């Protein structure tokens, strides 16, 4: 049984040498699937009630809770949520149609060859290399801090096209790279979200809504990961849909899944719907840190500033635990980023910028080795900033 002082090591030990799971589906078409195939890898899980674990998220406050009363009957008793188990095992579906996949071009590097050569030359004749190493080391120390309960970091935006799923993918990839405990991506945006594609998943089967009717407290980590998509570096993905139009995710289903899965993963990154969707409000309330993405345009900054002013009227921990990410979607945005950052910081939120990157702008699977150097640095600092906020008590 894992101990509360070093639960990450115990989980990893179980991952490498766990026993055969109980209750995992074994019939043909079982959910042991993913981008890299999790089948056959034994896993263990901490027992419920182990010291240092917390089975439920922190009480939400500040964001309006969805109404549960029956319409037309004020004060009527609420019905207990009883999820229906799937009638059959869903079929695997490819993330990208095979015919469409052939239309993609070879991915480009995030910065030009001339820019890379200039940067390397500058590092050899200046002291910037030492500063870069010091900054990277400081960020790594933050990202590798142990946790006693799983941290949830919710990523959302005010409008589509702001790089929300891209930022969520970069965050989770940074955590999976630097941390030893398992990292989970949850797609809480079932409306044709792009997170699986950005993460390089090949096929999808079980979704967040499906898992809500299956997950049980006594399930082991191996039982749980059998329904997830395995990614590199001990990371896992729970998609929001299989790419169908009109897919929906109920608030109670999301809450059930997040409460049940939190104890298995050190960090969970949630790719939410755009505000003010109901599930997004619930996710932001339950998360220990919030990331709000906005395009680095005058319209994006104006809308974000209005939302931050609204958040100032909520309990102080909400805006204190929020990071705004201004994403540069074009090489030259025409915006004074310095002044924009200063204005947004005046509300009490942290602000980061994600520079333009040719590789990210082209779409498709994110390959970290092709990211521009400035993008990798910005993503690492952002991940450290969000994780630090998730550890603080505001």
C-alpha positions in Angstrom: 0.0 0.0 0.0 1.4 3.4 -0.9 2.3 5.8 1.9 1.3 9.4 2.0 4.9 10.8 2.1 6.0 9.5 -1.3 2.9 8.4 -3.1 4.3 9.2 -6.6 7.0 6.6 -6.2 4.5 4.0 -5.0 2.3 4.6 -7.9 5.2 4.3 -10.3 6.3 1.1 -8.6 2.9 -0.3 -9.0 2.9 0.7 -12.6 5.9 -1.4 -13.2 5.0 -4.4 -11.2 1.3 -4.5 -10.3 -0.9 -7.5 -10.1 -3.6 -8.5 -12.6 -6.5 -6.1 -12.2 -9.9 -7.0 -10.9 -12.9 -6.0 -12.9 -11.1 -4.8 -16.0 -12.9 -5.8 -19.2 -11.3 -8.7 -21.0 -13.6 -9.5 -23.8 -12.9 -8.8 -27.5 -13.0 -5.1 -28.1 -11.9 -4.2 -24.7 -10.9 -0.6 -24.0 -7.2 -1.3 -23.8 -6.3 1.0 -26.6 -4.6 4.3 -27.3 -2.1 6.1 -29.4 0.7 3.8 -28.2 -1.3 0.8 -26.8 -1.6 0.6 -23.0 -2.6 -3.1 -23.2 -0.3 -5.5 -21.3 1.3 -3.0 -19.0 0.5 -3.8 -15.3 -0.5 -0.9 -13.1 -1.4 -0.5 -9.5 -3.4 2.1 -7.6 -3.4 3.6 -4.2 -6.1 2.3 -2.0 -8.9 4.6 -1.1 -8.4 6.2 2.2 -4.6 6.1 2.0 -3.2 9.0 4.1 -2.4 12.0 1.9 -5.1 11.3 -0.6 -8.2 13.4 -1.0 -11.1 11.7 -2.9 -13.1 14.9 -3.6 -12.1 18.3 -4.9 -12.1 21.4 -2.9 -15.6 23.0 -2.4 -16.4 25.3 -5.2 -17.3 28.9 -4.6 -17.6 32.0 -6.7 -18.9 30.5 -9.9 -22.7 30.1 -10.0 -23.7 26.5 -9.5 -26.2 24.9 -11.9 -29.8 24.6 -10.7 -30.8 21.1 -9.8 -34.4 21.7 -8.7 -37.3 20.3 -10.7 -38.9 22.9 -12.9 -42.1 24.4 -11.6 -41.5 22.9 -8.1 -39.4 25.2 -6.0 -37.7 23.3 -3.2 -38.4 19.9 -4.7 -35.9 17.2 -3.6 -33.1 16.6 -5.9 -32.8 13.2 -7.6 -29.6 11.4 -7.0 -27.5 11.0 -10.1 -27.5 7.4 -11.2 -25.4 7.0 -14.4 -26.5 4.4 -16.8 -23.8 1.9 -17.8 -23.1 1.6 -21.5 -25.1 -1.0 -23.2 -22.2 -2.1 -25.3 -18.5 -1.5 -25.8 -18.1 1.5 -28.2 -16.2 1.0 -31.4 -12.8 2.7 -31.8 -12.9 5.6 -34.2 -9.8 7.3 -35.8 -9.1 10.8 -34.7 -8.4 11.8 -38.3 -10.0 10.2 -41.3 -7.4 8.3 -43.3 -8.1 10.2 -46.4 -7.9 13.5 -44.7 -4.7 12.5 -43.0 -3.0 12.4 -46.4 -3.7 16.1 -46.9 -1.4 17.1 -44.1 2.0 18.4 -45.1 5.3 17.7 -43.4 5.4 19.6 -40.1 7.6 22.7 -40.1 10.0 23.8 -37.4 8.7 26.6 -35.1 11.4 29.0 -36.2 13.4 29.5 -39.3 16.9 28.1 -39.8 18.3 31.7 -39.9 16.6 32.5 -36.5 18.0 29.3 -35.0 21.5 30.0 -36.3 21.4 33.5 -35.0 20.3 32.4 -31.6 23.0 29.8 -31.3 25.7 32.3 -32.3 24.4 34.8 -29.8 24.6 32.2 -27.0 28.2 31.5 -27.8 29.3 35.1 -27.3 27.0 36.2 -24.6 26.0 35.2 -21.1 22.4 34.4 -22.0 23.1 30.7 -22.0 23.8 30.7 -18.2 20.6 32.7 -17.6 18.6 30.2 -19.7 20.0 27.3 -17.7 19.2 29.0 -14.4 15.6 29.8 -15.5 15.0 26.3 -16.8 16.4 24.8 -13.6 14.1 27.0 -11.5 11.1 26.0 -13.5 12.0 22.3 -13.3 12.3 22.5 -9.5 8.8 23.9 -9.3 7.3 21.4 -11.7 8.9 18.4 -9.8 7.5 19.4 -6.4 5.6 16.5 -4.8 1.8 16.7 -4.2 -0.3 15.1 -1.5 -3.5 15.4 -3.5 -4.0 15.5 -7.2 -3.9 19.0 -8.7 -6.5 20.0 -11.3 -5.7 22.8 -13.7 -8.5 24.0 -15.9 -7.9 25.7 -19.3 -10.7 27.8 -20.9 -11.2 30.8 -23.1 -13.9 33.4 -23.9 -14.0 32.6 -27.6 -12.9 29.8 -30.0 -9.7 30.1 -31.9 -7.6 31.5 -29.0 -5.3 28.4 -28.7 -7.1 26.9 -25.7 -6.5 23.2 -26.7 -2.9 24.1 -27.8 -2.2 25.6 -24.4 -3.7 22.6 -22.6 -1.6 20.2 -24.7 1.6 22.2 -23.9 0.8 22.3 -20.2 0.2 18.6 -19.8 3.2 17.7 -22.0 5.4 19.8 -19.7 4.0 18.1 -16.6 4.5 14.7 -18.1 8.1 15.5 -19.1 9.2 16.8 -15.7 7.1 14.8 -13.3 7.3 11.1 -12.3 3.6 10.6 -11.3 0.9 10.0 -13.9 -0.6 13.0 -15.7 -4.1 13.0 -17.1 -5.6 15.1 -19.9 -9.4 15.5 -19.7 -11.3 16.9 -22.6 -14.4 18.6 -21.2 -15.1 20.1 -24.6 -17.1 17.5 -26.6 -18.0 19.9 -29.4 -15.4 18.7 -31.9 -12.4 19.5 -29.7 -8.9 19.3 -31.1 -7.1 18.1 -28.0 -6.7 14.4 -29.1 -5.3 15.6 -32.5 -2.9 18.0 -30.8 -1.6 15.2 -28.5 -1.1 12.7 -31.4 -3.8 10.2 -30.4 -4.7 7.9 -33.2 -8.0 6.3 -32.1 -10.7 7.1 -29.6 -13.2 4.8 -27.9 -14.3 5.7 -24.4 -15.3 9.2 -23.6 -15.8 11.2 -20.4 -19.6 10.6 -20.5 -19.0 6.8 -21.0 -16.6 6.6 -18.1 -19.1 8.3 -15.8 -21.2 5.2 -15.9 -18.4 2.8 -15.3 -15.9 4.2 -12.9 -16.1 2.9 -9.3 -14.1 3.9 -6.2 -12.7 0.4 -5.8 -11.2 0.3 -9.3 -7.4 0.1 -9.6 -5.2 2.3 -11.7 -5.0 -0.5 -14.3 -8.8 -0.8 -14.4 -9.0 3.0 -15.0 -6.3 3.3 -17.6 -7.9 0.5 -19.6 -10.5 3.1 -20.6 -8.0 5.9 -21.4 -5.7 6.7 -24.3 -2.1 6.2 -23.5 0.4 8.9 -24.4 4.2 9.2 -24.1 5.8 9.9 -20.7 3.2 8.3 -18.5 0.4 10.6 -19.6 -3.2 9.6 -20.4 -6.1 11.1 -22.3 -9.8 11.0 -21.6 -11.5 12.4 -24.7 -14.8 14.3 -24.6 -16.3 12.7 -27.7 -15.5 10.6 -30.7 -15.8 13.5 -33.0 -19.6 13.3 -33.6 -21.7 16.4 -34.1 -23.9 17.2 -31.2 -22.1 15.3 -28.5 -23.0 16.5 -25.0 -21.3 16.3 -21.6 -23.5 16.6 -18.5 -22.3 18.5 -15.5 -23.0 15.6 -13.1 -21.2 13.1 -15.3 -18.1 15.4 -15.4 -18.2 15.8 -11.6 -18.4 12.0 -11.1 -15.5 11.3 -13.3 -13.2 14.0 -11.9 -14.0 13.0 -8.3 -13.2 9.4 -9.0 -10.0 9.9 -11.1 -8.3 12.6 -9.0 -6.6 10.2 -6.7 -4.8 8.3 -9.5 -3.0 11.3 -11.1 -0.6 13.9 -9.8 -1.8 16.5 -12.2 -4.9 16.7 -14.3 -5.2 19.2 -17.1 -8.8 19.9 -18.2 -9.5 21.4 -21.6 -12.8 23.1 -20.9 -15.5 24.5 -23.2 -15.5 28.3 -23.8 -17.1 30.4 -21.1 -19.8 30.8 -20.0 -20.7 27.1 -20.6 -22.0 25.2 -17.6 -19.4 22.5 -17.5 -16.6 25.1 -17.9 -17.9 27.0 -14.8 -18.0 23.8 -12.8 -14.5 22.9 -13.9 -13.1 26.3 -13.1 -14.7 26.2 -9.6 -13.3 22.8 -8.8 -9.8 23.4 -10.1 -6.9 24.6 -8.0 -5.6 26.8 -10.8 -7.2 28.3 -13.9 -5.7 29.2 -17.2 -7.6 31.7 -19.4 -6.4 31.9 -23.0 -7.0 34.9 -25.3 -5.7 36.0 -28.7 -3.1 38.7 -28.6 -5.4 41.2 -30.3 -7.1 44.3 -29.2 -10.5 42.5 -29.2 -9.0 39.6 -27.2 -7.5 41.8 -24.6 -10.6 43.9 -24.3 -12.8 40.8 -23.7 -10.4 39.3 -21.3 -10.2 42.5 -19.3 -13.9 42.5 -19.0 -14.0 38.9 -17.7 -11.2 39.6 -15.2 -13.2 42.6 -13.9 -16.1 40.3 -13.4 -13.9 37.8 -11.6 -12.8 40.5 -9.2 -16.3 40.4 -7.7 -15.9 36.7 -6.9 -14.0 35.3 -3.9 -10.4 36.5 -4.0 -8.9 33.0 -4.6 -10.6 32.8 -8.0 -8.6 35.6 -9.7 -5.5 35.0 -7.6 -5.3 31.5 -8.9 -5.9 32.5 -12.6 -3.2 32.8 -15.3 -4.0 34.7 -18.5 -2.2 33.5 -21.6 -2.0 35.9 -24.6 -1.4 33.8 -27.7 0.2 35.4 -30.7 -1.5 33.8 -33.7 0.4 35.8 -36.3 4.0 36.9 -36.5 3.2 40.6 -35.9 0.1 41.1 -33.9 0.1 44.9 -34.0 -0.5 45.0 -30.2 1.7 46.5 -27.6 2.1 43.4 -25.5 3.9 45.2 -22.7 1.0 47.6 -22.1 -1.6 44.8 -22.6 0.1 42.6 -20.0 0.4 45.6 -17.6 -3.3 46.4 -17.9 -4.4 42.8 -17.4 -2.1 42.3 -14.4 -3.8 45.3 -12.7 -6.8 43.0 -12.0 -4.8 40.7 -9.8 -4.3 37.9 -12.3 -1.0 36.5 -13.6 -0.3 37.1 -17.3 1.9 35.1 -19.7 2.5 35.3 -23.4 2.9 32.5 -25.9 4.9 33.8 -28.9 4.0 33.0 -32.5 5.3 29.6 -33.6 5.1 28.3 -37.1 4.8 24.7 -35.9 1.8 25.5 -33.7 0.2 27.7 -36.3 0.2 24.9 -38.8 -2.0 22.7 -36.6 -1.9 19.0 -36.3 0.1 16.9 -33.7 2.4 19.0 -31.6 6.0 17.7 -31.8 8.0 19.3 -29.0 11.3 18.9 -30.9 10.0 21.2 -33.6 8.8 23.9 -31.3 10.7 27.2 -31.4 13.1 27.7 -28.5 11.1 30.7 -27.2 7.9 28.6 -27.3 9.4 25.8 -25.2 10.6 28.4 -22.7 7.3 30.1 -22.5 5.4 26.8 -22.1 7.7 25.7 -19.3 7.3 28.9 -17.4 3.6 28.9 -17.9 3.4 25.3 -16.6 5.5 26.2 -13.6 3.3 29.3 -12.9 0.1 27.4 -13.0 1.4 24.6 -10.9 2.7 27.0 -8.3 -0.7 28.6 -8.1 -2.4 25.2 -7.7 -0.2 24.5 -4.7 -0.9 27.8 -2.9 -3.8 28.5 -0.6 -5.3 31.8 -1.6 
